[in-house]
Amino acid sequence: MERLSKNAPSKKLTGEQKKQLAELDSIYAAKIAGREIALNGEIAKASAAGDFEKAGTLQQQLSSERKKLLTELEEKKEQLRRA
């Protein structure tokens, strides 16, 4: 089911647009997974060393980066839908 913004007119997506949207989802899922793997490793090391302040900071960084990437993904998808 397509997600459209409230102000966007209903518009059928072409097969190519659907393919590009799926590619964007795949690319960003990989980017997010990569950051999660890297930062979760650092969080685990900091926790194991008893540096819970650093672990908390890294957790906040992970959350921020994930949110940034998801926002970037939605912006690119919206541009593609409008094309």
HTML snippet that shows the backbone in 3Dmol.js (N, CA, C, O; Angstrom):
<script src="https://3Dmol.org/build/3Dmol-min.js"></script>
<div id="view" style="width:600px;height:400px;position:relative"></div>
<script>
const pdb = `
ATOM      1  N   MET A   1       0.835  -1.169   0.000  1.00  0.00           N
ATOM      2  CA  MET A   1       0.000   0.000   0.000  1.00  0.00           C
ATOM      3  C   MET A   1       0.884   1.238   0.000  1.00  0.00           C
ATOM      4  O   MET A   1       1.804   1.346   0.811  1.00  0.00           O
ATOM      5  N   GLU A   2       0.611   2.170  -0.904  1.00  0.00           N
ATOM      6  CA  GLU A   2       1.412   3.380  -1.025  1.00  0.00           C
ATOM      7  C   GLU A   2       1.158   4.316   0.139  1.00  0.00           C
ATOM      8  O   GLU A   2       0.038   4.431   0.637  1.00  0.00           O
ATOM      9  N   ARG A   3       2.205   4.973   0.555  1.00  0.00           N
ATOM     10  CA  ARG A   3       2.062   6.029   1.556  1.00  0.00           C
ATOM     11  C   ARG A   3       2.228   7.345   0.850  1.00  0.00           C
ATOM     12  O   ARG A   3       3.240   7.571   0.187  1.00  0.00           O
ATOM     13  N   LEU A   4       1.273   8.203   0.976  1.00  0.00           N
ATOM     14  CA  LEU A   4       1.359   9.528   0.378  1.00  0.00           C
ATOM     15  C   LEU A   4       1.240  10.566   1.475  1.00  0.00           C
ATOM     16  O   LEU A   4       0.555  10.356   2.475  1.00  0.00           O
ATOM     17  N   SER A   5       1.914  11.688   1.279  1.00  0.00           N
ATOM     18  CA  SER A   5       1.752  12.749   2.251  1.00  0.00           C
ATOM     19  C   SER A   5       0.350  13.330   2.103  1.00  0.00           C
ATOM     20  O   SER A   5      -0.290  13.156   1.066  1.00  0.00           O
ATOM     21  N   LYS A   6      -0.117  14.004   3.116  1.00  0.00           N
ATOM     22  CA  LYS A   6      -1.477  14.525   3.132  1.00  0.00           C
ATOM     23  C   LYS A   6      -1.747  15.484   1.974  1.00  0.00           C
ATOM     24  O   LYS A   6      -2.871  15.554   1.477  1.00  0.00           O
ATOM     25  N   ASN A   7      -0.729  16.217   1.546  1.00  0.00           N
ATOM     26  CA  ASN A   7      -0.907  17.224   0.514  1.00  0.00           C
ATOM     27  C   ASN A   7      -0.649  16.704  -0.893  1.00  0.00           C
ATOM     28  O   ASN A   7      -0.926  17.401  -1.869  1.00  0.00           O
ATOM     29  N   ALA A   8      -0.137  15.523  -1.005  1.00  0.00           N
ATOM     30  CA  ALA A   8       0.211  14.983  -2.323  1.00  0.00           C
ATOM     31  C   ALA A   8      -1.036  14.447  -3.016  1.00  0.00           C
ATOM     32  O   ALA A   8      -1.855  13.763  -2.402  1.00  0.00           O
ATOM     33  N   PRO A   9      -1.170  14.762  -4.292  1.00  0.00           N
ATOM     34  CA  PRO A   9      -2.296  14.196  -5.020  1.00  0.00           C
ATOM     35  C   PRO A   9      -2.068  12.708  -5.240  1.00  0.00           C
ATOM     36  O   PRO A   9      -0.927  12.249  -5.297  1.00  0.00           O
ATOM     37  N   SER A  10      -3.150  11.961  -5.364  1.00  0.00           N
ATOM     38  CA  SER A  10      -3.020  10.523  -5.631  1.00  0.00           C
ATOM     39  C   SER A  10      -2.428  10.349  -7.018  1.00  0.00           C
ATOM     40  O   SER A  10      -2.921  10.919  -7.992  1.00  0.00           O
ATOM     41  N   LYS A  11      -1.377   9.564  -7.098  1.00  0.00           N
ATOM     42  CA  LYS A  11      -0.687   9.364  -8.359  1.00  0.00           C
ATOM     43  C   LYS A  11      -0.166   7.939  -8.385  1.00  0.00           C
ATOM     44  O   LYS A  11       0.477   7.489  -7.437  1.00  0.00           O
ATOM     45  N   LYS A  12      -0.440   7.240  -9.455  1.00  0.00           N
ATOM     46  CA  LYS A  12       0.061   5.872  -9.602  1.00  0.00           C
ATOM     47  C   LYS A  12       1.563   5.923  -9.858  1.00  0.00           C
ATOM     48  O   LYS A  12       2.054   6.750 -10.626  1.00  0.00           O
ATOM     49  N   LEU A  13       2.265   5.034  -9.207  1.00  0.00           N
ATOM     50  CA  LEU A  13       3.709   4.935  -9.422  1.00  0.00           C
ATOM     51  C   LEU A  13       3.969   4.010 -10.603  1.00  0.00           C
ATOM     52  O   LEU A  13       3.262   3.025 -10.812  1.00  0.00           O
ATOM     53  N   THR A  14       4.993   4.350 -11.362  1.00  0.00           N
ATOM     54  CA  THR A  14       5.388   3.489 -12.470  1.00  0.00           C
ATOM     55  C   THR A  14       6.164   2.295 -11.914  1.00  0.00           C
ATOM     56  O   THR A  14       6.601   2.304 -10.763  1.00  0.00           O
ATOM     57  N   GLY A  15       6.322   1.289 -12.736  1.00  0.00           N
ATOM     58  CA  GLY A  15       7.116   0.130 -12.335  1.00  0.00           C
ATOM     59  C   GLY A  15       8.541   0.526 -12.002  1.00  0.00           C
ATOM     60  O   GLY A  15       9.140  -0.008 -11.068  1.00  0.00           O
ATOM     61  N   GLU A  16       9.084   1.462 -12.768  1.00  0.00           N
ATOM     62  CA  GLU A  16      10.451   1.928 -12.527  1.00  0.00           C
ATOM     63  C   GLU A  16      10.542   2.660 -11.186  1.00  0.00           C
ATOM     64  O   GLU A  16      11.510   2.479 -10.447  1.00  0.00           O
ATOM     65  N   GLN A  17       9.551   3.478 -10.874  1.00  0.00           N
ATOM     66  CA  GLN A  17       9.557   4.189  -9.591  1.00  0.00           C
ATOM     67  C   GLN A  17       9.475   3.199  -8.431  1.00  0.00           C
ATOM     68  O   GLN A  17      10.169   3.353  -7.426  1.00  0.00           O
ATOM     69  N   LYS A  18       8.633   2.193  -8.572  1.00  0.00           N
ATOM     70  CA  LYS A  18       8.517   1.173  -7.527  1.00  0.00           C
ATOM     71  C   LYS A  18       9.853   0.454  -7.330  1.00  0.00           C
ATOM     72  O   LYS A  18      10.261   0.174  -6.203  1.00  0.00           O
ATOM     73  N   LYS A  19      10.524   0.161  -8.444  1.00  0.00           N
ATOM     74  CA  LYS A  19      11.828  -0.500  -8.381  1.00  0.00           C
ATOM     75  C   LYS A  19      12.844   0.399  -7.668  1.00  0.00           C
ATOM     76  O   LYS A  19      13.609  -0.069  -6.825  1.00  0.00           O
ATOM     77  N   GLN A  20      12.846   1.680  -8.009  1.00  0.00           N
ATOM     78  CA  GLN A  20      13.779   2.615  -7.385  1.00  0.00           C
ATOM     79  C   GLN A  20      13.480   2.799  -5.897  1.00  0.00           C
ATOM     80  O   GLN A  20      14.404   2.929  -5.093  1.00  0.00           O
ATOM     81  N   LEU A  21      12.203   2.812  -5.526  1.00  0.00           N
ATOM     82  CA  LEU A  21      11.837   2.908  -4.113  1.00  0.00           C
ATOM     83  C   LEU A  21      12.343   1.690  -3.343  1.00  0.00           C
ATOM     84  O   LEU A  21      12.858   1.817  -2.232  1.00  0.00           O
ATOM     85  N   ALA A  22      12.193   0.517  -3.940  1.00  0.00           N
ATOM     86  CA  ALA A  22      12.677  -0.712  -3.293  1.00  0.00           C
ATOM     87  C   ALA A  22      14.197  -0.678  -3.152  1.00  0.00           C
ATOM     88  O   ALA A  22      14.736  -1.117  -2.136  1.00  0.00           O
ATOM     89  N   GLU A  23      14.890  -0.158  -4.167  1.00  0.00           N
ATOM     90  CA  GLU A  23      16.351  -0.045  -4.098  1.00  0.00           C
ATOM     91  C   GLU A  23      16.766   0.907  -2.981  1.00  0.00           C
ATOM     92  O   GLU A  23      17.714   0.636  -2.245  1.00  0.00           O
ATOM     93  N   LEU A  24      16.045   2.031  -2.859  1.00  0.00           N
ATOM     94  CA  LEU A  24      16.356   2.980  -1.784  1.00  0.00           C
ATOM     95  C   LEU A  24      16.166   2.321  -0.415  1.00  0.00           C
ATOM     96  O   LEU A  24      16.998   2.481   0.479  1.00  0.00           O
ATOM     97  N   ASP A  25      15.071   1.584  -0.262  1.00  0.00           N
ATOM     98  CA  ASP A  25      14.832   0.873   1.002  1.00  0.00           C
ATOM     99  C   ASP A  25      15.991  -0.067   1.317  1.00  0.00           C
ATOM    100  O   ASP A  25      16.461  -0.130   2.453  1.00  0.00           O
ATOM    101  N   SER A  26      16.443  -0.789   0.308  1.00  0.00           N
ATOM    102  CA  SER A  26      17.526  -1.751   0.486  1.00  0.00           C
ATOM    103  C   SER A  26      18.843  -1.055   0.855  1.00  0.00           C
ATOM    104  O   SER A  26      19.555  -1.484   1.763  1.00  0.00           O
ATOM    105  N   ILE A  27      19.142   0.008   0.144  1.00  0.00           N
ATOM    106  CA  ILE A  27      20.383   0.761   0.391  1.00  0.00           C
ATOM    107  C   ILE A  27      20.406   1.318   1.811  1.00  0.00           C
ATOM    108  O   ILE A  27      21.401   1.194   2.524  1.00  0.00           O
ATOM    109  N   TYR A  28      19.300   1.929   2.205  1.00  0.00           N
ATOM    110  CA  TYR A  28      19.268   2.545   3.533  1.00  0.00           C
ATOM    111  C   TYR A  28      19.191   1.510   4.645  1.00  0.00           C
ATOM    112  O   TYR A  28      19.715   1.742   5.734  1.00  0.00           O
ATOM    113  N   ALA A  29      18.556   0.381   4.396  1.00  0.00           N
ATOM    114  CA  ALA A  29      18.556  -0.697   5.394  1.00  0.00           C
ATOM    115  C   ALA A  29      19.992  -1.157   5.643  1.00  0.00           C
ATOM    116  O   ALA A  29      20.376  -1.425   6.782  1.00  0.00           O
ATOM    117  N   ALA A  30      20.778  -1.246   4.573  1.00  0.00           N
ATOM    118  CA  ALA A  30      22.180  -1.654   4.708  1.00  0.00           C
ATOM    119  C   ALA A  30      22.991  -0.593   5.451  1.00  0.00           C
ATOM    120  O   ALA A  30      23.822  -0.921   6.298  1.00  0.00           O
ATOM    121  N   LYS A  31      22.746   0.680   5.131  1.00  0.00           N
ATOM    122  CA  LYS A  31      23.466   1.756   5.824  1.00  0.00           C
ATOM    123  C   LYS A  31      23.158   1.735   7.323  1.00  0.00           C
ATOM    124  O   LYS A  31      24.059   1.844   8.154  1.00  0.00           O
ATOM    125  N   ILE A  32      21.882   1.595   7.652  1.00  0.00           N
ATOM    126  CA  ILE A  32      21.474   1.578   9.058  1.00  0.00           C
ATOM    127  C   ILE A  32      22.067   0.357   9.762  1.00  0.00           C
ATOM    128  O   ILE A  32      22.574   0.469  10.879  1.00  0.00           O
ATOM    129  N   ALA A  33      22.006  -0.792   9.121  1.00  0.00           N
ATOM    130  CA  ALA A  33      22.562  -2.011   9.722  1.00  0.00           C
ATOM    131  C   ALA A  33      24.065  -1.859   9.966  1.00  0.00           C
ATOM    132  O   ALA A  33      24.577  -2.285  11.001  1.00  0.00           O
ATOM    133  N   GLY A  34      24.753  -1.261   9.026  1.00  0.00           N
ATOM    134  CA  GLY A  34      26.194  -1.054   9.183  1.00  0.00           C
ATOM    135  C   GLY A  34      26.519  -0.184  10.382  1.00  0.00           C
ATOM    136  O   GLY A  34      27.434  -0.486  11.148  1.00  0.00           O
ATOM    137  N   ARG A  35      25.765   0.902  10.543  1.00  0.00           N
ATOM    138  CA  ARG A  35      25.996   1.786  11.684  1.00  0.00           C
ATOM    139  C   ARG A  35      25.635   1.082  12.994  1.00  0.00           C
ATOM    140  O   ARG A  35      26.330   1.231  13.999  1.00  0.00           O
ATOM    141  N   GLU A  36      24.539   0.311  12.973  1.00  0.00           N
ATOM    142  CA  GLU A  36      24.141  -0.408  14.185  1.00  0.00           C
ATOM    143  C   GLU A  36      25.205  -1.420  14.598  1.00  0.00           C
ATOM    144  O   GLU A  36      25.528  -1.535  15.780  1.00  0.00           O
ATOM    145  N   ILE A  37      25.741  -2.140  13.645  1.00  0.00           N
ATOM    146  CA  ILE A  37      26.777  -3.129  13.947  1.00  0.00           C
ATOM    147  C   ILE A  37      28.003  -2.440  14.549  1.00  0.00           C
ATOM    148  O   ILE A  37      28.530  -2.867  15.577  1.00  0.00           O
ATOM    149  N   ALA A  38      28.443  -1.374  13.894  1.00  0.00           N
ATOM    150  CA  ALA A  38      29.643  -0.676  14.373  1.00  0.00           C
ATOM    151  C   ALA A  38      29.431  -0.078  15.762  1.00  0.00           C
ATOM    152  O   ALA A  38      30.248  -0.272  16.662  1.00  0.00           O
ATOM    153  N   LEU A  39      28.342   0.640  15.924  1.00  0.00           N
ATOM    154  CA  LEU A  39      28.139   1.313  17.203  1.00  0.00           C
ATOM    155  C   LEU A  39      27.740   0.352  18.311  1.00  0.00           C
ATOM    156  O   LEU A  39      28.119   0.562  19.463  1.00  0.00           O
ATOM    157  N   ASN A  40      26.984  -0.699  17.995  1.00  0.00           N
ATOM    158  CA  ASN A  40      26.644  -1.679  19.034  1.00  0.00           C
ATOM    159  C   ASN A  40      27.900  -2.375  19.554  1.00  0.00           C
ATOM    160  O   ASN A  40      27.977  -2.721  20.733  1.00  0.00           O
ATOM    161  N   GLY A  41      28.879  -2.579  18.682  1.00  0.00           N
ATOM    162  CA  GLY A  41      30.154  -3.147  19.117  1.00  0.00           C
ATOM    163  C   GLY A  41      30.868  -2.220  20.087  1.00  0.00           C
ATOM    164  O   GLY A  41      31.402  -2.659  21.105  1.00  0.00           O
ATOM    165  N   GLU A  42      30.871  -0.918  19.759  1.00  0.00           N
ATOM    166  CA  GLU A  42      31.509   0.067  20.641  1.00  0.00           C
ATOM    167  C   GLU A  42      30.745   0.186  21.957  1.00  0.00           C
ATOM    168  O   GLU A  42      31.348   0.341  23.018  1.00  0.00           O
ATOM    169  N   ILE A  43      29.413   0.114  21.884  1.00  0.00           N
ATOM    170  CA  ILE A  43      28.595   0.186  23.098  1.00  0.00           C
ATOM    171  C   ILE A  43      28.906  -1.001  24.007  1.00  0.00           C
ATOM    172  O   ILE A  43      29.050  -0.843  25.219  1.00  0.00           O
ATOM    173  N   ALA A  44      29.007  -2.175  23.421  1.00  0.00           N
ATOM    174  CA  ALA A  44      29.314  -3.381  24.203  1.00  0.00           C
ATOM    175  C   ALA A  44      30.685  -3.263  24.863  1.00  0.00           C
ATOM    176  O   ALA A  44      30.844  -3.626  26.029  1.00  0.00           O
ATOM    177  N   LYS A  45      31.676  -2.759  24.126  1.00  0.00           N
ATOM    178  CA  LYS A  45      33.015  -2.587  24.700  1.00  0.00           C
ATOM    179  C   LYS A  45      32.996  -1.601  25.866  1.00  0.00           C
ATOM    180  O   LYS A  45      33.594  -1.846  26.913  1.00  0.00           O
ATOM    181  N   ALA A  46      32.299  -0.485  25.664  1.00  0.00           N
ATOM    182  CA  ALA A  46      32.237   0.530  26.718  1.00  0.00           C
ATOM    183  C   ALA A  46      31.530  -0.025  27.954  1.00  0.00           C
ATOM    184  O   ALA A  46      31.964   0.217  29.079  1.00  0.00           O
ATOM    185  N   SER A  47      30.449  -0.764  27.748  1.00  0.00           N
ATOM    186  CA  SER A  47      29.712  -1.355  28.877  1.00  0.00           C
ATOM    187  C   SER A  47      30.567  -2.378  29.611  1.00  0.00           C
ATOM    188  O   SER A  47      30.586  -2.414  30.841  1.00  0.00           O
ATOM    189  N   ALA A  48      31.275  -3.210  28.849  1.00  0.00           N
ATOM    190  CA  ALA A  48      32.128  -4.232  29.456  1.00  0.00           C
ATOM    191  C   ALA A  48      33.246  -3.592  30.277  1.00  0.00           C
ATOM    192  O   ALA A  48      33.687  -4.147  31.284  1.00  0.00           O
ATOM    193  N   ALA A  49      33.693  -2.425  29.837  1.00  0.00           N
ATOM    194  CA  ALA A  49      34.756  -1.723  30.559  1.00  0.00           C
ATOM    195  C   ALA A  49      34.194  -0.897  31.719  1.00  0.00           C
ATOM    196  O   ALA A  49      34.949  -0.271  32.463  1.00  0.00           O
ATOM    197  N   GLY A  50      32.872  -0.899  31.866  1.00  0.00           N
ATOM    198  CA  GLY A  50      32.263  -0.148  32.959  1.00  0.00           C
ATOM    199  C   GLY A  50      32.065   1.327  32.663  1.00  0.00           C
ATOM    200  O   GLY A  50      31.719   2.099  33.557  1.00  0.00           O
ATOM    201  N   ASP A  51      32.283   1.729  31.404  1.00  0.00           N
ATOM    202  CA  ASP A  51      32.126   3.134  31.024  1.00  0.00           C
ATOM    203  C   ASP A  51      30.703   3.345  30.509  1.00  0.00           C
ATOM    204  O   ASP A  51      30.464   3.439  29.305  1.00  0.00           O
ATOM    205  N   PHE A  52      29.772   3.417  31.451  1.00  0.00           N
ATOM    206  CA  PHE A  52      28.358   3.503  31.086  1.00  0.00           C
ATOM    207  C   PHE A  52      27.983   4.861  30.520  1.00  0.00           C
ATOM    208  O   PHE A  52      27.021   4.977  29.761  1.00  0.00           O
ATOM    209  N   GLU A  53      28.735   5.883  30.883  1.00  0.00           N
ATOM    210  CA  GLU A  53      28.493   7.211  30.311  1.00  0.00           C
ATOM    211  C   GLU A  53      28.791   7.193  28.813  1.00  0.00           C
ATOM    212  O   GLU A  53      28.017   7.704  28.004  1.00  0.00           O
ATOM    213  N   LYS A  54      29.923   6.597  28.462  1.00  0.00           N
ATOM    214  CA  LYS A  54      30.280   6.492  27.040  1.00  0.00           C
ATOM    215  C   LYS A  54      29.271   5.613  26.307  1.00  0.00           C
ATOM    216  O   LYS A  54      28.879   5.927  25.183  1.00  0.00           O
ATOM    217  N   ALA A  55      28.851   4.528  26.925  1.00  0.00           N
ATOM    218  CA  ALA A  55      27.871   3.636  26.309  1.00  0.00           C
ATOM    219  C   ALA A  55      26.565   4.381  26.039  1.00  0.00           C
ATOM    220  O   ALA A  55      25.947   4.206  24.988  1.00  0.00           O
ATOM    221  N   GLY A  56      26.154   5.206  26.988  1.00  0.00           N
ATOM    222  CA  GLY A  56      24.942   5.996  26.818  1.00  0.00           C
ATOM    223  C   GLY A  56      25.072   7.007  25.700  1.00  0.00           C
ATOM    224  O   GLY A  56      24.142   7.207  24.919  1.00  0.00           O
ATOM    225  N   THR A  57      26.232   7.646  25.626  1.00  0.00           N
ATOM    226  CA  THR A  57      26.493   8.619  24.567  1.00  0.00           C
ATOM    227  C   THR A  57      26.470   7.933  23.202  1.00  0.00           C
ATOM    228  O   THR A  57      25.905   8.459  22.244  1.00  0.00           O
ATOM    229  N   LEU A  58      27.087   6.759  23.124  1.00  0.00           N
ATOM    230  CA  LEU A  58      27.093   6.011  21.865  1.00  0.00           C
ATOM    231  C   LEU A  58      25.683   5.556  21.482  1.00  0.00           C
ATOM    232  O   LEU A  58      25.332   5.541  20.302  1.00  0.00           O
ATOM    233  N   GLN A  59      24.884   5.189  22.473  1.00  0.00           N
ATOM    234  CA  GLN A  59      23.498   4.788  22.206  1.00  0.00           C
ATOM    235  C   GLN A  59      22.713   5.973  21.639  1.00  0.00           C
ATOM    236  O   GLN A  59      21.921   5.808  20.711  1.00  0.00           O
ATOM    237  N   GLN A  60      22.932   7.161  22.195  1.00  0.00           N
ATOM    238  CA  GLN A  60      22.279   8.365  21.682  1.00  0.00           C
ATOM    239  C   GLN A  60      22.747   8.670  20.266  1.00  0.00           C
ATOM    240  O   GLN A  60      21.953   9.079  19.419  1.00  0.00           O
ATOM    241  N   GLN A  61      24.034   8.472  20.009  1.00  0.00           N
ATOM    242  CA  GLN A  61      24.586   8.696  18.674  1.00  0.00           C
ATOM    243  C   GLN A  61      23.935   7.742  17.673  1.00  0.00           C
ATOM    244  O   GLN A  61      23.568   8.146  16.569  1.00  0.00           O
ATOM    245  N   LEU A  62      23.796   6.483  18.061  1.00  0.00           N
ATOM    246  CA  LEU A  62      23.172   5.493  17.194  1.00  0.00           C
ATOM    247  C   LEU A  62      21.734   5.893  16.876  1.00  0.00           C
ATOM    248  O   LEU A  62      21.303   5.830  15.724  1.00  0.00           O
ATOM    249  N   SER A  63      21.011   6.295  17.885  1.00  0.00           N
ATOM    250  CA  SER A  63      19.625   6.719  17.696  1.00  0.00           C
ATOM    251  C   SER A  63      19.544   7.920  16.759  1.00  0.00           C
ATOM    252  O   SER A  63      18.687   7.971  15.877  1.00  0.00           O
ATOM    253  N   SER A  64      20.426   8.869  16.951  1.00  0.00           N
ATOM    254  CA  SER A  64      20.459  10.075  16.121  1.00  0.00           C
ATOM    255  C   SER A  64      20.802   9.742  14.660  1.00  0.00           C
ATOM    256  O   SER A  64      20.163  10.243  13.734  1.00  0.00           O
ATOM    257  N   GLU A  65      21.808   8.899  14.472  1.00  0.00           N
ATOM    258  CA  GLU A  65      22.214   8.534  13.117  1.00  0.00           C
ATOM    259  C   GLU A  65      21.124   7.744  12.406  1.00  0.00           C
ATOM    260  O   GLU A  65      20.891   7.931  11.212  1.00  0.00           O
ATOM    261  N   ARG A  66      20.463   6.868  13.139  1.00  0.00           N
ATOM    262  CA  ARG A  66      19.377   6.079  12.556  1.00  0.00           C
ATOM    263  C   ARG A  66      18.239   6.999  12.119  1.00  0.00           C
ATOM    264  O   ARG A  66      17.693   6.846  11.026  1.00  0.00           O
ATOM    265  N   LYS A  67      17.888   7.949  12.975  1.00  0.00           N
ATOM    266  CA  LYS A  67      16.820   8.900  12.661  1.00  0.00           C
ATOM    267  C   LYS A  67      17.196   9.743  11.443  1.00  0.00           C
ATOM    268  O   LYS A  67      16.363   9.986  10.570  1.00  0.00           O
ATOM    269  N   LYS A  68      18.444  10.186  11.386  1.00  0.00           N
ATOM    270  CA  LYS A  68      18.928  11.000  10.263  1.00  0.00           C
ATOM    271  C   LYS A  68      18.833  10.213   8.953  1.00  0.00           C
ATOM    272  O   LYS A  68      18.377  10.743   7.940  1.00  0.00           O
ATOM    273  N   LEU A  69      19.260   8.962   8.977  1.00  0.00           N
ATOM    274  CA  LEU A  69      19.211   8.142   7.770  1.00  0.00           C
ATOM    275  C   LEU A  69      17.771   7.861   7.336  1.00  0.00           C
ATOM    276  O   LEU A  69      17.476   7.857   6.141  1.00  0.00           O
ATOM    277  N   LEU A  70      16.883   7.629   8.288  1.00  0.00           N
ATOM    278  CA  LEU A  70      15.483   7.391   7.945  1.00  0.00           C
ATOM    279  C   LEU A  70      14.832   8.645   7.359  1.00  0.00           C
ATOM    280  O   LEU A  70      14.021   8.555   6.437  1.00  0.00           O
ATOM    281  N   THR A  71      15.188   9.809   7.896  1.00  0.00           N
ATOM    282  CA  THR A  71      14.676  11.072   7.359  1.00  0.00           C
ATOM    283  C   THR A  71      15.188  11.280   5.946  1.00  0.00           C
ATOM    284  O   THR A  71      14.429  11.663   5.055  1.00  0.00           O
ATOM    285  N   GLU A  72      16.470  11.028   5.738  1.00  0.00           N
ATOM    286  CA  GLU A  72      17.082  11.151   4.413  1.00  0.00           C
ATOM    287  C   GLU A  72      16.396  10.205   3.422  1.00  0.00           C
ATOM    288  O   GLU A  72      16.122  10.584   2.283  1.00  0.00           O
ATOM    289  N   LEU A  73      16.125   8.985   3.857  1.00  0.00           N
ATOM    290  CA  LEU A  73      15.439   8.006   3.012  1.00  0.00           C
ATOM    291  C   LEU A  73      14.062   8.518   2.612  1.00  0.00           C
ATOM    292  O   LEU A  73      13.699   8.470   1.437  1.00  0.00           O
ATOM    293  N   GLU A  74      13.306   9.001   3.566  1.00  0.00           N
ATOM    294  CA  GLU A  74      11.948   9.481   3.259  1.00  0.00           C
ATOM    295  C   GLU A  74      11.979  10.678   2.315  1.00  0.00           C
ATOM    296  O   GLU A  74      11.113  10.799   1.450  1.00  0.00           O
ATOM    297  N   GLU A  75      12.963  11.564   2.467  1.00  0.00           N
ATOM    298  CA  GLU A  75      13.093  12.707   1.567  1.00  0.00           C
ATOM    299  C   GLU A  75      13.373  12.242   0.141  1.00  0.00           C
ATOM    300  O   GLU A  75      12.777  12.751  -0.808  1.00  0.00           O
ATOM    301  N   LYS A  76      14.273  11.283  -0.009  1.00  0.00           N
ATOM    302  CA  LYS A  76      14.597  10.766  -1.343  1.00  0.00           C
ATOM    303  C   LYS A  76      13.404  10.046  -1.957  1.00  0.00           C
ATOM    304  O   LYS A  76      13.150  10.166  -3.155  1.00  0.00           O
ATOM    305  N   LYS A  77      12.676   9.303  -1.139  1.00  0.00           N
ATOM    306  CA  LYS A  77      11.503   8.588  -1.642  1.00  0.00           C
ATOM    307  C   LYS A  77      10.425   9.575  -2.090  1.00  0.00           C
ATOM    308  O   LYS A  77       9.761   9.362  -3.105  1.00  0.00           O
ATOM    309  N   GLU A  78      10.259  10.643  -1.334  1.00  0.00           N
ATOM    310  CA  GLU A  78       9.257  11.654  -1.691  1.00  0.00           C
ATOM    311  C   GLU A  78       9.637  12.349  -2.998  1.00  0.00           C
ATOM    312  O   GLU A  78       8.774  12.618  -3.834  1.00  0.00           O
ATOM    313  N   GLN A  79      10.922  12.638  -3.173  1.00  0.00           N
ATOM    314  CA  GLN A  79      11.385  13.241  -4.436  1.00  0.00           C
ATOM    315  C   GLN A  79      11.090  12.308  -5.600  1.00  0.00           C
ATOM    316  O   GLN A  79      10.645  12.749  -6.660  1.00  0.00           O
ATOM    317  N   LEU A  80      11.335  11.045  -5.406  1.00  0.00           N
ATOM    318  CA  LEU A  80      11.094  10.052  -6.447  1.00  0.00           C
ATOM    319  C   LEU A  80       9.607   9.952  -6.773  1.00  0.00           C
ATOM    320  O   LEU A  80       9.231   9.838  -7.940  1.00  0.00           O
ATOM    321  N   ARG A  81       8.772   9.996  -5.756  1.00  0.00           N
ATOM    322  CA  ARG A  81       7.327   9.931  -5.984  1.00  0.00           C
ATOM    323  C   ARG A  81       6.821  11.120  -6.778  1.00  0.00           C
ATOM    324  O   ARG A  81       5.889  10.996  -7.572  1.00  0.00           O
ATOM    325  N   ARG A  82       7.433  12.264  -6.562  1.00  0.00           N
ATOM    326  CA  ARG A  82       7.009  13.495  -7.253  1.00  0.00           C
ATOM    327  C   ARG A  82       7.501  13.557  -8.689  1.00  0.00           C
ATOM    328  O   ARG A  82       6.949  14.294  -9.506  1.00  0.00           O
ATOM    329  N   ALA A  83       8.529  12.794  -8.998  1.00  0.00           N
ATOM    330  CA  ALA A  83       9.129  12.851 -10.347  1.00  0.00           C
ATOM    331  C   ALA A  83       8.189  12.317 -11.416  1.00  0.00           C
ATOM    332  O   ALA A  83       8.543  12.298 -12.595  1.00  0.00           O
TER     333      ALA A  83
END
`;
const viewer = $3Dmol.createViewer("view");
viewer.addModel(pdb, "pdb");
viewer.setStyle({}, {cartoon: {color: "spectrum"}});
viewer.zoomTo();
viewer.render();
</script>
